C-alpha cells in the first residue's frame, strides 16, 4: 500500500526542499513535516494535497475497474513461492508507475 508519508517525502526531495523549507511554505513547524513523513502518520487528503502543492506537485487519483472484479493482491493462498514473487514484482512495478505519475503542478 502506498503511504502518504512516502508521497510527501518523495515530493519534498524531488523539489529539493528540506523539511524546514517545506514547513515554512506550509506555515507549520518543521516537526509537523517530520511527523507527516513517518510511516505512522495518517494525514487527511487535504493535508497531503497542501504538502504536495507546496512542493510544486499534485496527486491525481483515478478509479479503474478491475478486469475480473477480483483484487489479485488479496488472493495469495495456494500460490507457489515463485508465483507470489511474480505477483509482488508486478505490484511493485505498479507502485513505481504510480509514483512516477505524481507530476509537478503547472505554473
ABEGO torsion letter per residue (X at the ends): XBBAAAAAAAAAAAAGBBAAAAAAAAGBBAAAAAAAABAABBBBAAAAAAAAAAAGBBBBBBBBBBAAGBBAAABABGBBAAAAAAAAAAAAAAAAAAAAABBBBBX
